[in-house]
Amino acid sequence: MSYYDIQKLDDPADKTTLEKKHVPHIVAPDTVEAGELFEVTVKMGNEIDHPMEEGHFIQYLELYADYYQIARVDFTPETQACATLMIKLEESCTLRAFEFCNLHGQWEAAKEITVE
């Protein structure tokens, strides 16, 4: 694992402590209506809270529909690494969340969304 690699969850049945703290957790409906706003929440450290302190914190979260950037949220050590967004989609896609930890690099998670 290199600092510059985009890291993902290797085995959902056997998560490492690092994965439990870093892999973004996307909460969103599986199916949405085209052009209608819906809620997406992304939390880093869904199973173990990620530290948010001066020397170790999540710097930002980026949310993409496939590879089109929808949103970016910047964090500081004084915040919680969690964001709730209202978004709309016109077609089915993969929502991709990328988060960047100042010590452990970039992590990615994805969720398929069907648009009707």
One Martini backbone bead per residue (centre of mass of N, CA, C, O) as a GRO file, in nm:
protein
  116
    1MET     BB    1   0.093   0.039   0.027
    2SER     BB    2   0.049   0.359  -0.094
    3TYR     BB    3   0.002   0.689  -0.044
    4TYR     BB    4  -0.084   0.727  -0.368
    5ASP     BB    5  -0.302   0.540  -0.343
    6ILE     BB    6  -0.612   0.400  -0.398
    7GLN     BB    7  -0.814   0.292  -0.143
    8LYS     BB    8  -0.979  -0.018  -0.063
    9LEU     BB    9  -1.189  -0.263   0.002
   10ASP     BB   10  -1.099  -0.593   0.008
   11ASP     BB   11  -1.271  -0.740   0.267
   12PRO     BB   12  -1.580  -0.724   0.408
   13ALA     BB   13  -1.529  -0.979   0.614
   14ASP     BB   14  -1.209  -0.849   0.661
   15LYS     BB   15  -1.147  -0.586   0.831
   16THR     BB   16  -0.946  -0.346   0.898
   17THR     BB   17  -0.877  -0.090   1.098
   18LEU     BB   18  -0.814   0.108   0.871
   19GLU     BB   19  -1.078   0.058   0.713
   20LYS     BB   20  -1.280   0.132   0.944
   21LYS     BB   21  -1.165   0.444   0.942
   22HIS     BB   22  -1.158   0.516   0.603
   23VAL     BB   23  -1.390   0.403   0.461
   24PRO     BB   24  -1.640   0.506   0.300
   25HIS     BB   25  -1.989   0.566   0.388
   26ILE     BB   26  -2.275   0.506   0.191
   27VAL     BB   27  -2.594   0.679   0.213
   28ALA     BB   28  -2.845   0.553  -0.012
   29PRO     BB   29  -3.050   0.501  -0.240
   30ASP     BB   30  -3.094   0.267  -0.494
   31THR     BB   31  -3.351   0.440  -0.587
   32VAL     BB   32  -3.436   0.704  -0.821
   33GLU     BB   33  -3.544   1.003  -0.948
   34ALA     BB   34  -3.529   1.189  -1.207
   35GLY     BB   35  -3.431   1.511  -1.097
   36GLU     BB   36  -3.441   1.431  -0.792
   37LEU     BB   37  -3.395   1.492  -0.480
   38PHE     BB   38  -3.145   1.344  -0.259
   39GLU     BB   39  -2.999   1.168   0.005
   40VAL     BB   40  -2.650   1.191   0.112
   41THR     BB   41  -2.429   0.996   0.316
   42VAL     BB   42  -2.092   1.054   0.443
   43LYS     BB   43  -1.874   0.833   0.631
   44MET     BB   44  -1.596   0.824   0.832
   45GLY     BB   45  -1.588   0.566   1.026
   46ASN     BB   46  -1.838   0.364   1.078
   47GLU     BB   47  -1.699   0.160   1.299
   48ILE     BB   48  -1.457   0.372   1.337
   49ASP     BB   49  -1.363   0.652   1.441
   50HIS     BB   50  -1.207   0.909   1.313
   51PRO     BB   51  -0.966   1.103   1.369
   52MET     BB   52  -0.980   1.465   1.488
   53GLU     BB   53  -0.667   1.595   1.467
   54GLU     BB   54  -0.400   1.778   1.402
   55GLY     BB   55  -0.219   1.504   1.307
   56HIS     BB   56  -0.519   1.355   1.239
   57PHE     BB   57  -0.713   1.382   0.936
   58ILE     BB   58  -0.975   1.471   0.741
   59GLN     BB   59  -0.969   1.687   0.468
   60TYR     BB   60  -1.161   1.532   0.246
   61LEU     BB   61  -1.454   1.517   0.026
   62GLU     BB   62  -1.559   1.332  -0.265
   63LEU     BB   63  -1.828   1.343  -0.511
   64TYR     BB   64  -1.939   1.101  -0.758
   65ALA     BB   65  -2.066   1.051  -1.088
   66ASP     BB   66  -1.868   0.846  -1.143
   67TYR     BB   67  -1.648   1.106  -1.288
   68TYR     BB   68  -1.842   1.332  -1.174
   69GLN     BB   69  -1.839   1.609  -0.996
   70ILE     BB   70  -2.054   1.715  -0.723
   71ALA     BB   71  -1.866   1.725  -0.451
   72ARG     BB   72  -1.710   1.920  -0.176
   73VAL     BB   73  -1.553   1.855   0.148
   74ASP     BB   74  -1.410   2.031   0.409
   75PHE     BB   75  -1.184   1.965   0.678
   76THR     BB   76  -1.121   1.975   1.026
   77PRO     BB   77  -1.032   1.894   1.347
   78GLU     BB   78  -1.322   2.042   1.441
   79THR     BB   79  -1.459   1.806   1.289
   80GLN     BB   80  -1.669   1.585   1.126
   81ALA     BB   81  -1.644   1.299   0.907
   82CYS     BB   82  -1.932   1.428   0.770
   83ALA     BB   83  -2.192   1.416   0.505
   84THR     BB   84  -2.485   1.591   0.387
   85LEU     BB   85  -2.659   1.556   0.074
   86MET     BB   86  -2.823   1.715  -0.201
   87ILE     BB   87  -2.914   1.530  -0.491
   88LYS     BB   88  -2.903   1.480  -0.856
   89LEU     BB   89  -3.012   1.259  -1.119
   90GLU     BB   90  -3.041   1.135  -1.469
   91GLU     BB   91  -2.868   0.866  -1.422
   92SER     BB   92  -2.727   0.591  -1.391
   93CYS     BB   93  -2.479   0.508  -1.129
   94THR     BB   94  -2.172   0.564  -0.962
   95LEU     BB   95  -2.106   0.630  -0.648
   96ARG     BB   96  -1.820   0.827  -0.543
   97ALA     BB   97  -1.599   0.815  -0.263
   98PHE     BB   98  -1.350   1.049  -0.155
   99GLU     BB   99  -1.082   1.036   0.082
  100PHE     BB  100  -0.848   1.240   0.287
  101CYS     BB  101  -0.567   1.146   0.467
  102ASN     BB  102  -0.284   1.285   0.605
  103LEU     BB  103  -0.155   0.980   0.665
  104HIS     BB  104  -0.331   0.751   0.458
  105GLY     BB  105  -0.473   0.887   0.234
  106GLN     BB  106  -0.667   0.754  -0.022
  107TRP     BB  107  -1.023   0.677  -0.031
  108GLU     BB  108  -1.271   0.430  -0.153
  109ALA     BB  109  -1.620   0.432  -0.252
  110ALA     BB  110  -1.923   0.248  -0.366
  111LYS     BB  111  -2.254   0.312  -0.533
  112GLU     BB  112  -2.532   0.200  -0.673
  113ILE     BB  113  -2.757   0.387  -0.895
  114THR     BB  114  -3.095   0.399  -0.976
  115VAL     BB  115  -3.267   0.548  -1.251
  116GLU     BB  116  -3.626   0.633  -1.334
   0.00000   0.00000   0.00000
